[in-house]
Amino acid sequence: MRRFFQVAIFALLTSSASAQTTLEPAAQRGLTLARANCARCHSIDRVTASPLAIAPPFRTLHKKYPVENLEEALAQGISTGHPTMPEFRFDPGQVSDFIAFLKTLER
């Protein structure tokens, strides 16, 4: 039984990784941004918990509002979110890439 769970977890992780390798170029660049800037606090995949409990998993953002609504905040600089979130700003191309990545998590 333990072996079954190990295989099931491995299958989930590898299917998630293979899905990420087949992303459109913009979404792949957005994933790279998320890994570099967000993953230490937020879950950026479809299954894991966020490393920081108060940081929402990115896969749930579209349930609260359209992710396109984040475009302006990402371009102007997010200075709120959760209390320990650092302020950062993306350039317009990065914003588009990041939104493209977030949209892949809606499926």
HUJOSUL-V718655 format. One line per field, one symbol per residue. ss: DSSP state (H for helix, E for strand, - for the rest). A space follows every 10 residues. Layout:
ss: ???
This chain:
ss: -HHHHHHHHH HHHHHHHHHH H---HHHHHH HHHHHHH--- ---------- -------HHH HHHH--HHHH HHHHHH-E-- -------E-- -HHHHHHHHH HHHH---
